[in-house]
Amino acid sequence: MSYTDQRTSNPAAWAAFWIGLAGLVLMPIPLFIGFFLGGGLSIIAAVFAVIGLLKGLSRSGKGIGPVVFAAIFIALTWGGISVGGGIIW
């Protein structure tokens, strides 16, 4: 086996994790800045999460842990936006 066959990391999943976390952190900025920054980053994180999930499932579920956390970050970001975070806070 070569090194690339043994690799269990999932770069798309980790990108979703970090971008989703950045979106969650930036979401509370008021006056629609957080809406556009946090909301935009969470959409990008969702795209990476789907890609990471598909890659992880093709490898028998290896590397989908960050996708789960990214999904939680995305849900918290949009939950915060739905109650006024990034818009009026």
NUDOLO-269188 format. One record per residue (C-alpha): residue number from 1; residue in one letter; x, y, z. Coordinates in Angstrom, 2 decimals, always signed. Layout:
REM NUDOLO-269188
  nr rest      c1      c2      c3
 NUM    A       X       Y       Z
...
***
This chain:
REM NUDOLO-269188
  nr rest      c1      c2      c3
   1    M   +0.00   +0.00   +0.00
   2    S   +1.19   +3.47   -0.75
   3    Y   +0.79   +6.48   +1.51
   4    T   -2.19   +7.80   -0.46
   5    D   -4.08   +4.53   +0.07
   6    Q   -3.62   +4.72   +3.85
   7    R   -4.73   +8.33   +4.18
   8    T   -7.94   +8.59   +6.17
   9    S   -8.29  +12.36   +6.33
  10    N  -11.02  +14.06   +4.40
  11    P   -9.93  +17.55   +3.23
  12    A  -13.43  +18.57   +2.12
  13    A  -14.82  +17.63   +5.53
  14    W  -12.15  +19.66   +7.32
  15    A  -12.80  +22.62   +5.02
  16    A  -16.50  +22.41   +5.89
  17    F  -15.61  +22.27   +9.59
  18    W  -13.38  +25.35   +9.60
  19    I  -15.52  +27.42   +7.22
  20    G  -18.65  +26.51   +9.21
  21    L  -16.92  +27.52  +12.44
  22    A  -15.85  +30.84  +10.91
  23    G  -19.42  +31.46   +9.77
  24    L  -20.73  +30.77  +13.27
  25    V  -18.19  +33.14  +14.83
  26    L  -18.88  +35.94  +12.33
  27    M  -22.68  +35.62  +12.39
  28    P  -23.33  +37.91  +15.43
  29    I  -21.84  +41.01  +13.76
  30    P  -24.76  +43.50  +13.50
  31    L  -26.15  +45.57  +10.63
  32    F  -26.40  +42.72   +8.08
  33    I  -22.62  +42.22   +8.08
  34    G  -22.95  +38.98  +10.03
  35    F  -25.85  +37.91   +7.85
  36    F  -23.77  +38.15   +4.70
  37    L  -20.45  +36.93   +6.16
  38    G  -21.81  +34.20   +8.43
  39    G  -24.61  +33.17   +6.11
  40    G  -22.39  +33.15   +3.05
  41    L  -19.71  +31.11   +4.75
  42    S  -22.28  +28.64   +6.03
  43    I  -23.56  +28.07   +2.49
  44    I  -20.02  +27.40   +1.30
  45    A  -19.50  +25.09   +4.30
  46    A  -22.68  +23.21   +3.38
  47    V  -21.34  +22.55   -0.11
  48    F  -18.05  +21.26   +1.30
  49    A  -19.97  +19.19   +3.86
  50    V  -21.92  +17.40   +1.15
  51    I  -18.73  +16.72   -0.79
  52    G  -16.97  +15.54   +2.39
  53    L  -19.89  +13.32   +3.30
  54    L  -19.93  +11.68   -0.11
  55    K  -16.17  +11.13   +0.01
  56    G  -16.40   +9.74   +3.54
  57    L  -19.21   +7.38   +2.68
  58    S  -17.26   +6.08   -0.30
  59    R  -14.48   +5.19   +2.17
  60    S  -16.74   +3.24   +4.53
  61    G  -17.52   +6.26   +6.70
  62    K  -13.94   +7.27   +7.44
  63    G  -13.47  +10.99   +7.88
  64    I  -17.09  +12.09   +8.30
  65    G  -16.68  +13.32  +11.88
  66    P  -15.85  +16.89  +10.83
  67    V  -18.91  +16.87   +8.56
  68    V  -21.15  +16.21  +11.56
  69    F  -19.68  +19.15  +13.46
  70    A  -19.87  +21.34  +10.34
  71    A  -23.57  +20.52  +10.05
  72    I  -24.05  +21.57  +13.69
  73    F  -22.19  +24.84  +13.06
  74    I  -24.29  +25.50   +9.95
  75    A  -27.53  +24.81  +11.84
  76    L  -26.48  +27.10  +14.71
  77    T  -25.53  +29.85  +12.27
  78    W  -28.87  +29.77  +10.47
  79    G  -30.72  +29.38  +13.76
  80    G  -28.97  +32.50  +15.03
  81    I  -29.75  +34.40  +11.84
  82    S  -33.40  +33.39  +12.05
  83    V  -33.74  +35.06  +15.47
  84    G  -32.00  +38.26  +14.36
  85    G  -28.32  +37.49  +14.68
  86    G  -26.25  +39.48  +12.21
  87    I  -29.21  +41.62  +11.29
  88    I  -30.34  +43.64  +14.33
  89    W  -27.99  +42.64  +17.18
***
